[in-house]
Amino acid sequence: TFSLSLAGFVEEPERKYCFECDSEEQCQEWIEALKRASYEFMRRSLIFYRNEIQKMTGKDPLEQYGISEEARFQLGTHK
């Protein structure tokens, strides 16, 4: 069993989610799935794939959206 507390929402200042699993393995799978769903994981994935596409095509895939220079999508920056 593990719980996750979320704070900062106007409607609900603090909300707690409880997870109950049948095994330690299932618990670890849930934790990994939650990590993969995080903003930081998604940001890192975007940066990685952006760089891979740029290596393959020679073009920045975010340029067409006008966000290629935003610091949050650059390597070495942290939000």
C-alpha positions as CSV (number, residue, x, y, z in Angstrom):
1,T,0.0,0.0,0.0
2,F,1.2,3.5,-0.7
3,S,-0.4,7.0,-0.9
4,L,0.1,10.1,-3.0
5,S,-0.8,13.5,-1.7
6,L,-1.5,16.4,-4.1
7,A,-1.5,20.0,-2.9
8,G,-2.0,23.3,-4.6
9,F,-5.4,23.0,-6.4
10,V,-7.8,25.8,-5.7
11,E,-10.9,23.6,-5.5
12,E,-9.2,21.0,-3.3
13,P,-6.3,22.3,-1.3
14,E,-5.0,18.8,-0.5
15,R,-6.2,15.5,-1.9
16,K,-4.8,12.1,-1.0
17,Y,-4.9,9.0,-3.2
18,C,-4.4,5.6,-1.7
19,F,-3.2,2.7,-3.8
20,E,-3.4,-0.9,-2.6
21,C,-1.6,-3.6,-4.6
22,D,-1.5,-7.3,-4.5
23,S,2.3,-7.5,-4.5
24,E,5.5,-5.5,-4.2
25,E,6.0,-5.9,-7.9
26,Q,2.6,-4.4,-8.7
27,C,3.3,-1.5,-6.3
28,Q,6.6,-0.8,-8.1
29,E,4.8,-0.9,-11.5
30,W,2.4,1.8,-10.2
31,I,5.2,4.0,-8.9
32,E,7.0,3.7,-12.2
33,A,3.9,4.5,-14.2
34,L,3.3,7.6,-12.0
35,K,6.9,8.8,-12.6
36,R,6.5,8.3,-16.3
37,A,3.4,10.5,-16.3
38,S,5.2,13.4,-14.5
39,Y,5.9,16.7,-16.2
40,E,9.6,16.4,-15.8
41,F,9.7,12.9,-17.4
42,M,7.7,14.2,-20.3
43,R,9.9,17.3,-20.7
44,R,13.1,15.1,-20.8
45,S,11.5,12.8,-23.3
46,L,10.5,15.8,-25.5
47,I,14.1,17.1,-25.3
48,F,15.6,13.7,-26.2
49,Y,13.3,13.1,-29.2
50,R,13.6,16.7,-30.3
51,N,17.4,16.2,-30.5
52,E,17.1,12.8,-32.2
53,I,14.8,14.3,-34.9
54,Q,17.1,17.2,-35.3
55,K,20.1,14.9,-35.8
56,M,18.2,12.9,-38.4
57,T,16.5,15.7,-40.4
58,G,18.7,18.7,-39.7
59,K,15.6,20.7,-38.6
60,D,14.3,21.6,-35.3
61,P,10.8,20.0,-35.0
62,L,9.6,22.7,-32.6
63,E,10.5,25.6,-34.9
64,Q,7.2,25.3,-36.8
65,Y,5.4,26.0,-33.6
66,G,7.5,29.1,-32.7
67,I,8.7,27.5,-29.5
68,S,12.2,26.3,-30.5
69,E,14.0,28.9,-28.4
70,E,12.1,28.4,-25.1
71,A,14.5,27.6,-22.3
72,R,12.2,24.9,-20.8
73,F,12.7,22.8,-24.0
74,Q,16.5,23.2,-24.1
75,L,19.1,20.7,-22.8
76,G,20.6,21.5,-19.4
77,T,17.7,23.7,-18.2
78,H,15.6,22.8,-15.2
79,K,12.0,23.9,-14.4
